[in-house]
Amino acid sequence: MDIEHFDVVVVGAGISGIGAGYHLQAKSPDRSYVILEGRERLGGTWDLFRYPGIRSDSDMYTLGYSFRPWTNAKAIADGPSILEYLEDTAADYGIDRHIRYQHRVVSAAWSTEDAAWTVVAQRGPENEEVRYTCNFLFMCSGYYNYAKGHAPEFAGSEDFTGEIVHPQFWPENLDYSGKHVVVIGSGATAVTLVPEMAKSAAHVTMLQRSPTYIVARPSEDKLANWLRSKLPAKVAYGLTRWKNVILQQIFYRLARKKPEKTKERLIDMVRDELGADYDVATHFTPSYNPWDQRLCLVPDADLFASIRDGSASVVTGHIDRFTETGIRLKSGEQIDADIIVTATGLELQLMSDLDFSVDGKKVDPAKSLNYKGMMYSDIPNLASSFGYTNASWTLKADLTCNYVCRLLNTMKSRGLRQCTPRVEGDVEEEPFLDFTSGYVQRAIDRFPKQGTTKPWRVHQNYTLDVLSLKFGSIDDHMEFSNPVPKTAPAAGPEAVPA
């Protein structure tokens, strides 16, 4: 079996993986790289999800790349537009020529002697085993299981005579026009589906166990569009990006410092949309503080508009069981449905649940301490891209990619082949994520811990991360080792020069 060697293997061709390709080409242009993608197309989340109304819940001036301006008039963009942006980025920078599709990575083994990972993937529908070696492994595969969504078992589901659909696996030709639809859930997916399906369904009911904070925001950023008409695209984009970052950070800090006042304001905004007679206390007043879970964004108040015009409604209660014609609640209330959509969340996983080993010994990254939000204690030459919980994913992905290039360039300049985060002194541990959301709590034991002090502290703060990852010390709790042999082994074949 031929084994190809690359300086860097990137796993995943979504937002993070395409960003990694750009940064490697721009900042470490002498390194060869390949992107292994398990699916048939690039785009990750934005290709996988096909449900009606799929869109971003972050503005595209921060969800977009730092190096490629978003020029669409809408700041809150639909899924197809985001996928097109990713495809154009990959094509314009030649990143797409480095992607190997239908390569599902299953394991990675590190050898200190060779200063290399051996990466095993299953290729194509036949799952043919292929191997690659690389000096650095960069995991950009996201944080959830593409093959499985979270789907609780509901009593009586086999009795329901209609169709049950999970948004992660949306049927291509599902016809819901003129039908009664129940969407179970109150998160980002549910609040997207409800107003979109309400346009043609007879009625859509959002059935939630408990409310979520929901914020309405214009889909277009008027200031951003004005700046773009007056300034060069990159300048206008950069100004808007920082404007949105700063405003988001101010709001987040205010919410954490004054939760009761923030809660009151958020709920008052909903009351302004739905009127004084609507039962906001029952349906839109969460029991937790703002940002204990992620806020849901609805562009142009579309969810509230569908409730006002009667095409959609919200029911808050606990499900007793599915029936032949719909759902019965524990209160005894019956909700009739032709279609039930289980928008019940994602199944989180760490780095695609790969099998990792170091020098023949199996290692579990979940048992490690996370370093700077991207690396793992005592595991060499491995990084993963994981975005913010309180801001756009891409903000952190960009910084992570830049830092990986700093590491690669530092090792080359010092004639060393290995970088390993090492815990120095006593570092207290905390959960990797502090969200109370169900999808986080269900999987928190599958993620590493973070420390209480830097560089083991996971900042949910873009400004702090800019200072730390762009300009901070690269030697902090990092062991560089494994000198380059005087006679380096010849590199293997490369598909495309990086």
C-alpha positions as CSV (number, residue, x, y, z in Angstrom):
1,M,0.0,0.0,0.0
2,D,1.4,3.4,-1.1
3,I,1.5,5.9,1.8
4,E,1.5,9.6,0.8
5,H,3.3,12.1,3.0
6,F,2.3,15.7,3.7
7,D,3.6,18.2,6.1
8,V,0.0,18.8,7.3
9,V,-3.1,16.7,7.1
10,V,-6.3,18.7,7.6
11,V,-9.4,16.7,8.5
12,G,-12.7,18.3,7.3
13,A,-13.5,20.7,4.4
14,G,-16.0,22.9,6.2
15,I,-15.5,26.5,7.3
16,S,-12.5,25.6,9.5
17,G,-10.8,23.3,6.9
18,I,-11.1,25.7,4.1
19,G,-9.7,28.4,6.4
20,A,-6.9,26.2,7.3
21,G,-6.0,25.7,3.6
22,Y,-5.8,29.4,3.1
23,H,-3.7,30.1,6.2
24,L,-1.2,27.3,5.3
25,Q,-0.8,28.7,1.8
26,A,-0.5,32.3,3.0
27,K,1.7,31.9,6.1
28,S,3.5,28.5,5.7
29,P,3.7,28.3,1.9
30,D,6.6,25.9,2.0
31,R,4.4,23.2,3.6
32,S,2.5,20.6,1.7
33,Y,-1.0,19.8,2.9
34,V,-4.1,17.8,2.0
35,I,-7.6,18.1,3.3
36,L,-9.4,14.8,3.9
37,E,-13.2,15.2,3.7
38,G,-15.6,12.3,4.6
39,R,-18.5,13.6,2.5
40,E,-18.8,14.1,-1.3
41,R,-18.8,17.9,-1.1
42,L,-17.2,20.7,0.8
43,G,-19.1,23.0,3.2
44,G,-19.6,20.9,6.3
45,T,-22.7,22.2,8.2
46,W,-23.8,24.3,5.2
47,D,-23.9,21.4,2.9
48,L,-25.2,18.8,5.4
49,F,-28.3,20.7,6.5
50,R,-31.0,21.1,3.9
51,Y,-34.1,21.9,6.0
52,P,-36.4,24.9,5.0
53,G,-35.0,28.3,5.8
54,I,-31.5,27.1,6.9
55,R,-29.5,30.2,7.7
56,S,-26.8,31.5,9.9
57,D,-27.5,32.6,13.5
58,S,-24.4,34.8,13.4
59,D,-23.7,37.8,11.2
60,M,-21.7,37.1,8.1
61,Y,-19.2,39.9,8.8
62,T,-17.9,37.7,11.7
63,L,-18.9,34.3,10.4
64,G,-17.1,35.1,7.1
65,Y,-13.3,34.8,6.8
66,S,-11.0,37.6,7.9
67,F,-9.3,37.4,4.5
68,R,-12.4,37.3,2.2
69,P,-15.0,40.1,2.6
70,W,-18.7,39.1,2.7
71,T,-20.3,41.3,0.0
72,N,-23.9,40.1,0.1
73,A,-26.4,42.7,1.3
74,K,-27.8,40.4,3.9
75,A,-25.8,40.0,7.1
76,I,-27.9,37.1,8.3
77,A,-27.5,34.8,5.3
78,D,-29.3,31.7,4.0
79,G,-27.5,28.4,3.9
80,P,-27.1,28.2,0.1
81,S,-25.5,31.7,0.0
82,I,-23.0,30.6,2.7
83,L,-22.2,27.4,0.9
84,E,-21.6,29.4,-2.3
85,Y,-19.3,31.7,-0.4
86,L,-17.3,28.7,0.9
87,E,-17.2,27.1,-2.6
88,D,-16.0,30.4,-4.2
89,T,-13.3,30.8,-1.5
90,A,-12.0,27.3,-2.0
91,A,-11.9,27.7,-5.8
92,D,-10.5,31.2,-5.9
93,Y,-7.5,30.3,-3.7
94,G,-7.0,26.9,-5.2
95,I,-7.8,25.2,-1.9
96,D,-10.3,22.8,-3.6
97,R,-7.4,21.2,-5.5
98,H,-6.1,19.9,-2.1
99,I,-9.3,18.2,-1.0
100,R,-9.8,14.5,-1.1
101,Y,-13.5,13.7,-0.9
102,Q,-15.0,10.5,0.5
103,H,-12.1,10.1,2.8
104,R,-13.4,9.4,6.3
105,V,-10.6,9.5,8.8
106,V,-10.9,6.8,11.5
107,S,-7.6,6.8,13.4
108,A,-4.3,8.6,13.9
109,A,-1.1,7.2,15.4
110,W,1.9,9.4,16.4
111,S,5.5,8.1,16.3
112,T,8.1,10.2,18.2
113,E,10.9,8.4,16.3
114,D,9.5,9.5,13.0
115,A,8.0,12.7,14.3
116,A,4.9,11.9,12.2
117,W,1.3,10.9,12.4
118,T,0.0,7.9,10.5
119,V,-3.6,8.7,9.5
120,V,-5.9,5.9,8.4
121,A,-9.0,6.8,6.3
122,Q,-11.8,4.9,4.7
123,R,-12.1,5.9,1.0
124,G,-15.2,5.8,-1.1
125,P,-18.4,3.7,-0.7
126,E,-16.3,0.6,-0.4
127,N,-14.5,2.0,2.6
128,E,-11.1,1.1,1.1
129,E,-8.4,1.7,3.7
130,V,-5.8,4.3,2.8
131,R,-3.0,5.8,4.8
132,Y,-1.2,9.1,5.0
133,T,1.6,10.3,7.1
134,C,2.1,13.9,8.2
135,N,4.2,15.9,10.6
136,F,1.2,17.9,11.9
137,L,-2.5,16.9,12.2
138,F,-5.1,19.6,12.2
139,M,-8.6,18.5,13.0
140,C,-11.3,20.7,11.4
141,S,-14.2,18.3,11.5
142,G,-16.5,20.3,13.7
143,Y,-18.1,19.4,17.0
144,Y,-21.1,17.1,16.2
145,N,-21.8,13.8,14.7
146,Y,-22.8,14.2,11.0
147,A,-24.2,10.6,10.9
148,K,-26.5,10.9,13.9
149,G,-28.6,13.7,15.4
150,H,-30.0,13.7,18.9
151,A,-33.4,12.0,18.7
152,P,-35.0,11.1,22.0
153,E,-37.4,8.1,22.0
154,F,-41.0,9.3,22.3
155,A,-43.5,6.8,23.5
156,G,-46.1,5.9,20.8
157,S,-44.0,7.2,17.9
158,E,-44.7,3.9,16.1
159,D,-48.4,4.7,16.4
160,F,-48.2,8.1,14.6
161,T,-49.6,7.7,11.1
162,G,-47.9,10.8,9.7
163,E,-44.2,11.5,8.9
164,I,-41.5,12.1,11.6
165,V,-38.5,14.1,10.3
166,H,-35.2,15.1,11.9
167,P,-33.8,18.3,10.5
168,Q,-30.3,16.8,10.1
169,F,-31.8,14.3,7.6
170,W,-34.4,16.4,5.8
171,P,-36.2,14.5,3.0
172,E,-35.5,16.1,-0.4
173,N,-39.2,16.1,-1.5
174,L,-41.1,16.6,1.7
175,D,-44.4,18.3,0.9
176,Y,-45.8,20.1,3.9
177,S,-48.0,22.6,2.0
178,G,-51.5,22.7,3.5
179,K,-50.5,20.4,6.3
180,H,-50.4,20.7,10.1
181,V,-46.8,20.6,11.4
182,V,-45.5,20.3,14.9
183,V,-41.8,21.3,15.4
184,I,-40.5,19.9,18.7
185,G,-37.8,22.2,20.1
186,S,-37.0,25.8,20.8
187,G,-33.4,26.2,19.7
188,A,-31.9,27.8,16.6
189,T,-33.2,25.1,14.2
190,A,-36.8,25.3,15.5
191,V,-37.0,29.1,15.3
192,T,-35.7,28.9,11.8
193,L,-38.1,26.1,10.6
194,V,-41.3,27.5,12.1
195,P,-41.7,30.8,10.2
196,E,-40.4,29.2,7.0
197,M,-42.7,26.2,7.0
198,A,-45.6,28.5,8.1
199,K,-45.5,30.2,4.7
200,S,-47.2,27.2,3.1
201,A,-48.3,24.8,5.8
202,A,-51.9,25.0,7.2
203,H,-50.4,25.7,10.6
204,V,-47.1,25.2,12.4
205,T,-46.9,24.6,16.2
206,M,-43.6,25.1,18.0
207,L,-43.8,22.6,20.9
208,Q,-41.2,23.4,23.5
209,R,-40.5,21.9,26.9
210,S,-39.1,25.3,28.1
211,P,-38.5,28.7,26.5
212,T,-35.4,30.1,25.0
213,Y,-34.2,33.7,24.8
214,I,-35.0,34.9,21.3
215,V,-33.8,38.2,19.8
216,A,-35.0,39.8,16.6
217,R,-32.5,41.6,14.4
218,P,-32.6,43.1,10.9
219,S,-31.3,40.7,8.3
220,E,-29.4,43.6,6.6
221,D,-26.7,45.7,8.3
222,K,-27.4,49.2,6.9
223,L,-24.2,50.7,8.2
224,A,-22.2,47.8,6.6
225,N,-23.9,48.3,3.3
226,W,-23.3,52.0,3.5
227,L,-19.6,51.6,4.3
228,R,-19.2,49.2,1.4
229,S,-20.7,51.8,-1.0
230,K,-18.1,54.4,0.2
231,L,-15.0,52.4,1.0
232,P,-12.9,49.6,-0.5
233,A,-14.5,46.2,0.2
234,K,-11.7,45.0,2.6
235,V,-11.7,48.2,4.6
236,A,-15.5,48.3,4.9
237,Y,-15.5,44.6,5.8
238,G,-12.8,45.0,8.5
239,L,-14.6,48.0,10.1
240,T,-17.9,46.2,10.2
241,R,-16.3,43.0,11.5
242,W,-14.7,44.8,14.4
243,K,-17.9,46.9,15.1
244,N,-19.9,43.7,15.4
245,V,-17.2,42.0,17.6
246,I,-17.1,44.9,20.0
247,L,-20.9,45.3,20.2
248,Q,-21.3,41.5,20.8
249,Q,-18.6,41.6,23.6
250,I,-20.3,44.6,25.3
251,F,-23.7,42.9,25.2
252,Y,-22.2,39.6,26.5
253,R,-20.4,41.3,29.4
254,L,-23.5,43.3,30.3
255,A,-25.6,40.2,30.3
256,R,-23.2,38.4,32.6
257,K,-22.8,41.4,34.9
258,K,-26.4,42.4,35.1
259,P,-28.5,39.3,34.2
260,E,-31.8,40.4,35.6
261,K,-31.8,43.7,33.8
262,T,-30.7,42.0,30.6
263,K,-33.4,39.4,31.0
264,E,-36.0,42.0,31.5
265,R,-35.0,43.9,28.4
266,L,-34.9,40.8,26.2
267,I,-38.4,39.8,27.4
268,D,-39.7,43.3,26.9
269,M,-38.5,43.2,23.3
270,V,-40.5,40.0,22.7
271,R,-43.6,41.7,24.4
272,D,-43.2,44.6,22.0
273,E,-43.4,42.2,19.1
274,L,-46.3,40.1,20.3
275,G,-48.4,42.6,22.3
276,A,-49.4,43.0,25.9
277,D,-52.1,40.2,25.7
278,Y,-49.7,37.5,24.6
279,D,-48.6,35.1,27.3
280,V,-44.9,36.0,27.2
281,A,-44.3,34.7,30.7
282,T,-45.2,31.2,29.7
283,H,-43.7,30.9,26.2
284,F,-40.8,33.3,26.1
285,T,-39.4,33.7,29.6
286,P,-36.6,31.2,30.3
287,S,-35.8,29.9,33.8
288,Y,-32.0,30.6,33.3
289,N,-30.0,33.7,32.8
290,P,-29.0,35.1,29.4
291,W,-26.0,33.4,27.9
292,D,-26.2,30.4,30.2
293,Q,-27.3,29.0,26.9
294,R,-26.8,30.5,23.4
295,L,-29.4,33.1,22.4
296,C,-31.5,32.5,19.3
297,L,-31.6,35.1,16.6
298,V,-34.6,35.6,14.3
299,P,-34.0,37.9,11.3
300,D,-36.5,40.6,10.7
301,A,-38.6,39.2,13.5
302,D,-40.0,36.5,11.2
303,L,-40.9,34.1,14.0
304,F,-42.9,36.8,15.8
305,A,-44.6,37.8,12.5
306,S,-45.8,34.2,11.9
307,I,-47.2,34.1,15.4
308,R,-49.0,37.4,15.0
309,D,-50.6,36.4,11.7
310,G,-51.8,33.1,13.1
311,S,-49.8,30.8,10.8
312,A,-47.7,29.6,13.7
313,S,-48.1,29.2,17.5
314,V,-46.1,28.2,20.5
315,V,-47.1,25.5,23.0
316,T,-45.1,25.0,26.2
317,G,-45.5,21.6,27.9
318,H,-44.2,18.1,28.3
319,I,-44.9,15.3,25.9
320,D,-46.8,12.3,27.2
321,R,-46.8,10.3,24.0
322,F,-47.3,10.4,20.3
323,T,-50.7,9.3,19.1
324,E,-52.1,8.2,15.7
325,T,-52.9,11.8,14.8
326,G,-50.3,13.9,16.7
327,I,-49.0,14.4,20.2
328,R,-50.6,14.3,23.6
329,L,-49.1,16.4,26.3
330,K,-49.0,15.4,30.0
331,S,-51.5,18.2,30.6
332,G,-54.0,16.1,28.4
333,E,-53.9,18.6,25.6
334,Q,-53.8,17.0,22.1
335,I,-51.9,18.7,19.2
336,D,-52.9,17.3,15.8
337,A,-50.2,16.9,13.2
338,D,-49.6,15.5,9.7
339,I,-45.8,16.0,10.1
340,I,-43.7,16.0,13.3
341,V,-40.2,17.6,13.1
342,T,-37.9,16.6,15.9
343,A,-35.6,19.6,16.2
344,T,-34.2,18.1,19.3
345,G,-30.5,19.0,18.8
346,L,-27.1,17.6,17.9
347,E,-25.1,14.7,19.0
348,L,-21.7,16.2,20.1
349,Q,-18.4,14.5,19.6
350,L,-14.8,15.4,20.0
351,M,-12.6,15.3,16.8
352,S,-14.9,12.9,15.1
353,D,-14.3,10.3,17.8
354,L,-11.1,9.2,16.1
355,D,-8.9,6.5,17.7
356,F,-5.6,8.3,18.8
357,S,-2.4,6.7,19.9
358,V,1.0,8.1,20.8
359,D,4.0,5.7,20.4
360,G,1.8,2.7,20.4
361,K,-0.3,3.7,23.5
362,K,-3.9,4.6,23.1
363,V,-4.7,8.1,24.3
364,D,-8.0,9.8,25.0
365,P,-8.0,13.6,24.3
366,A,-11.1,13.8,26.6
367,K,-8.8,12.9,29.5
368,S,-6.4,15.7,28.7
369,L,-6.3,19.4,29.5
370,N,-7.1,21.8,26.6
371,Y,-4.4,24.2,25.6
372,K,-5.4,27.6,24.3
373,G,-8.7,26.2,23.2
374,M,-7.1,24.1,20.4
375,M,-4.4,21.6,21.6
376,Y,-4.2,18.8,24.1
377,S,-1.8,18.2,27.0
378,D,0.9,15.6,26.2
379,I,-0.3,15.0,22.7
380,P,2.2,16.2,20.1
381,N,1.6,18.1,16.9
382,L,-2.2,18.0,17.1
383,A,-4.6,20.9,17.0
384,S,-8.3,21.2,16.5
385,S,-10.6,24.1,15.5
386,F,-13.4,24.8,17.9
387,G,-15.3,28.1,17.7
388,Y,-16.9,30.4,20.3
389,T,-20.1,29.6,22.1
390,N,-21.0,33.3,22.4
391,A,-19.8,34.6,19.0
392,S,-19.2,33.4,15.5
393,W,-17.4,30.1,14.9
394,T,-15.0,31.6,12.3
395,L,-13.5,34.2,14.6
396,K,-11.8,31.5,16.7
397,A,-11.2,29.3,13.6
398,D,-9.2,32.1,12.0
399,L,-7.1,32.6,15.1
400,T,-6.5,28.9,15.5
401,C,-5.3,28.5,11.9
402,N,-2.9,31.5,12.4
403,Y,-1.5,29.9,15.6
404,V,-0.9,26.6,13.9
405,C,1.1,28.3,11.3
406,R,3.1,30.1,14.0
407,L,3.9,26.7,15.5
408,L,4.9,25.2,12.2
409,N,7.2,28.2,11.4
410,T,8.7,28.2,14.9
411,M,9.6,24.5,14.6
412,K,11.2,25.0,11.3
413,S,13.2,28.0,12.4
414,R,14.5,26.1,15.4
415,G,15.2,22.9,13.6
416,L,12.8,20.9,15.7
417,R,10.0,18.6,14.7
418,Q,7.7,18.2,17.8
419,C,5.6,20.6,19.9
420,T,3.8,19.2,22.9
421,P,1.7,21.1,25.4
422,R,2.9,20.3,29.0
423,V,1.2,21.2,32.2
424,E,3.5,23.1,34.5
425,G,2.7,23.3,38.2
426,D,-0.7,22.8,39.7
427,V,-3.6,23.8,37.4
428,E,-7.1,23.4,38.6
429,E,-9.6,21.9,36.2
430,E,-13.0,23.1,35.0
431,P,-15.4,21.8,32.3
432,F,-14.4,22.7,28.8
433,L,-17.8,24.5,28.2
434,D,-19.9,26.2,30.8
435,F,-23.2,26.1,28.9
436,T,-26.2,24.6,30.5
437,S,-27.7,23.6,27.1
438,G,-28.9,20.0,27.0
439,Y,-26.7,19.1,23.9
440,V,-23.7,20.3,25.8
441,Q,-24.5,18.6,29.1
442,R,-25.2,15.3,27.4
443,A,-21.7,15.2,26.0
444,I,-19.5,17.2,28.4
445,D,-17.7,14.1,29.6
446,R,-16.5,13.5,26.1
447,F,-14.6,16.7,26.0
448,P,-11.3,17.7,27.6
449,K,-11.1,19.9,30.7
450,Q,-9.9,23.4,30.7
451,G,-7.7,25.0,33.4
452,T,-8.4,27.9,35.6
453,T,-5.2,29.8,34.4
454,K,-3.7,30.5,31.1
455,P,-2.7,29.0,28.7
456,W,-5.2,26.3,29.8
457,R,-8.1,28.7,30.2
458,V,-10.5,28.7,27.2
459,H,-11.4,32.3,26.6
460,Q,-14.8,33.0,25.1
461,N,-13.4,36.4,24.2
462,Y,-12.1,37.3,20.8
463,T,-10.0,40.3,21.9
464,L,-8.2,38.3,24.5
465,D,-7.5,35.6,22.0
466,V,-6.2,38.0,19.5
467,L,-3.6,39.2,22.1
468,S,-2.8,35.6,23.2
469,L,-2.8,33.7,19.9
470,K,-1.4,36.4,17.5
471,F,1.0,38.1,19.8
472,G,1.5,36.0,23.0
473,S,4.4,33.7,23.8
474,I,4.5,30.6,21.8
475,D,6.8,28.9,24.4
476,D,4.3,29.2,27.3
477,H,3.8,25.6,28.6
478,M,4.9,24.3,25.2
479,E,7.8,21.8,24.9
480,F,9.6,21.9,21.5
481,S,11.8,18.9,20.9
482,N,12.9,16.2,18.4
483,P,15.7,17.8,16.4
484,V,15.6,17.4,12.6
485,P,18.0,14.6,11.5
486,K,21.1,15.8,9.8
487,T,20.0,13.7,6.8
488,A,16.2,14.2,6.5
489,P,14.2,11.5,4.9
490,A,12.9,12.2,1.4
491,A,9.3,13.5,1.3
492,G,6.7,11.4,-0.3
493,P,4.6,12.3,-3.3
494,E,2.5,15.4,-3.2
495,A,-0.8,15.8,-5.0
496,V,-0.5,19.6,-5.4
497,P,2.3,21.8,-4.3
498,A,1.3,24.0,-1.4
